Amino acid sequence: MKTPTLINLPKILDRRGNLSVVEQLKQVPFKIERAFWIYDVPGDSVRGGHAFRETEEFVVALSGSFDVVLHDGEKEQVHHLNRSYYGVYVPKMMWREMRNFSTNAVALVVASTPYAEDDYIMEFDAFVREKKEGAEGVKFSMIDNSAEWHIEHPSVYDCSVINLPKYEFEEGNLTWVQRNKNVPFDIKRAFYLYDIPGGEARGAHAHKLCHQFLIAVSGAFEVVLDDGINKRTVMLNRPFCGLHIPPGIWAAEQGFSSGSVCLVLASEGYEESDYIREYSNFLTIKGVKL
């Protein structure tokens, strides 16, 4: 895929709140190396204003609306994003800006490469020049820093709240995660819950293999953790910190504030066989006697 494309995402309807998913090499044509989200953006601000030599992106409005303005060096195109179930694919060597943010808008971007300063083209004239010259771009030496993250008998105390980088700008703040850097796994899938009625509960399942990282990118909610013996409740209410949940932990989200958006980064693609949906089965697998 070489041209900007609007991509429809799955939208799973639920009275407790809807869910959409972005999975690498399925909804997006690349492997996900990092994700970042932009929030607290004042109205009329412009974000971006750069191009990437090697990075492909996918941009979606988790909340509110904004315009993604793209330029290929000859002509401009504008994509208005105002629904959480579609987004725009941005190929490399495409000038990108975000404009016209509505109040409380949140933009999610998933990207195909780790952060590298040399990948950015920050001046439009330099971008046009490189496009005309057909520059090869920057080739990254991709170091596989994957690590086996296995806990033999996970407990609720192995679930870690991790503070994330928060970059503050007058035109809005930005927080990012990168695989095996500030989350301890490869990011193969991102999904998010939205349109959640205030006070509702979601989740209530465990995974056999999948690691998850939960962030309240908007609003607040509680995560109730259960290892079969101990229980623990964690409040998430900041877009710059998240909760790592290893496999083998029963987790449920509850007490959503109105307008909340829960972003989940996952180590595995969707596989129904990885889910444990009945609590009695979870206790049996954990070896807990009823």
Secondary structure as the mmCIF struct_conf table of DSSP 4:
data_model
#
loop_
_struct_conf.conf_type_id
_struct_conf.id
_struct_conf.beg_label_comp_id
_struct_conf.beg_label_asym_id
_struct_conf.beg_label_seq_id
_struct_conf.end_label_comp_id
_struct_conf.end_label_asym_id
_struct_conf.end_label_seq_id
BEND BEND1 THR A 3 THR A 3
STRN STRN1 THR A 5 ASN A 8
STRN STRN2 LYS A 11 ILE A 12
TURN_TY1_P TURN_TY1_P1 ARG A 15 ARG A 16
STRN STRN3 ASN A 18 GLU A 23
STRN STRN4 GLN A 24 GLN A 24
TURN_TY1_P TURN_TY1_P2 LEU A 25 GLN A 27
STRN STRN5 VAL A 28 VAL A 28
BEND BEND2 PRO A 29 PHE A 30
STRN STRN6 ARG A 34 TYR A 39
BEND BEND3 ASP A 40 ASP A 40
HELX_LH_PP_P HELX_LH_PP_P1 VAL A 41 PRO A 42
TURN_TY1_P TURN_TY1_P3 GLY A 43 ASP A 44
STRN STRN7 ARG A 47 PHE A 52
BEND BEND4 ARG A 53 GLU A 54
STRN STRN8 GLU A 57 SER A 63
BEND BEND5 GLY A 64 GLY A 64
STRN STRN9 PHE A 66 HIS A 71
BEND BEND6 GLY A 73 GLU A 74
STRN STRN10 GLU A 76 LEU A 81
TURN_TY1_P TURN_TY1_P4 SER A 84 TYR A 85
STRN STRN11 TYR A 86 VAL A 90
BEND BEND7 LYS A 92 MET A 93
STRN STRN12 TRP A 95 ARG A 99
HELX_LH_PP_P HELX_LH_PP_P2 PHE A 101 SER A 102
TURN_TY1_P TURN_TY1_P5 THR A 103 ASN A 104
STRN STRN13 VAL A 106 ALA A 111
BEND BEND8 SER A 112 THR A 113
HELX_RH_3T_P HELX_RH_3T_P1 GLU A 117 ASP A 119
STRN STRN14 TYR A 120 ILE A 121
HELX_RH_AL_P HELX_RH_AL_P1 PHE A 124 GLU A 133
TURN_TY1_P TURN_TY1_P6 GLY A 134 GLY A 134
HELX_LH_PP_P HELX_LH_PP_P3 VAL A 138 PHE A 140
BEND BEND9 GLU A 152 HIS A 153
HELX_RH_3T_P HELX_RH_3T_P2 VAL A 156 ASP A 158
STRN STRN15 SER A 160 ASN A 163
STRN STRN16 TYR A 167 TYR A 167
TURN_TY1_P TURN_TY1_P7 GLU A 170 GLU A 171
STRN STRN17 ASN A 173 GLN A 178
STRN STRN18 ARG A 179 ARG A 179
TURN_TY1_P TURN_TY1_P8 ASN A 180 ASN A 182
STRN STRN19 VAL A 183 VAL A 183
BEND BEND10 PRO A 184 PHE A 185
STRN STRN20 ARG A 189 TYR A 194
BEND BEND11 ASP A 195 ASP A 195
HELX_LH_PP_P HELX_LH_PP_P4 ILE A 196 PRO A 197
TURN_TY1_P TURN_TY1_P9 GLY A 198 GLY A 199
STRN STRN21 ARG A 202 HIS A 207
BEND BEND12 LYS A 208 LEU A 209
STRN STRN22 GLN A 212 SER A 218
BEND BEND13 GLY A 219 GLY A 219
STRN STRN23 PHE A 221 ASP A 226
BEND BEND14 GLY A 228 ILE A 229
STRN STRN24 LYS A 231 LEU A 236
TURN_TY1_P TURN_TY1_P10 PRO A 239 PHE A 240
STRN STRN25 CYS A 241 ILE A 245
TURN_TY1_P TURN_TY1_P11 PRO A 247 GLY A 248
STRN STRN26 TRP A 250 GLN A 254
HELX_LH_PP_P HELX_LH_PP_P5 PHE A 256 SER A 257
TURN_TY1_P TURN_TY1_P12 SER A 258 GLY A 259
STRN STRN27 VAL A 261 ALA A 266
BEND BEND15 SER A 267 GLU A 268
HELX_RH_3T_P HELX_RH_3T_P3 GLU A 272 ASP A 274
STRN STRN28 TYR A 275 ILE A 276
HELX_RH_AL_P HELX_RH_AL_P2 TYR A 279 LYS A 286
TURN_TY1_P TURN_TY1_P13 GLY A 287 GLY A 287
#
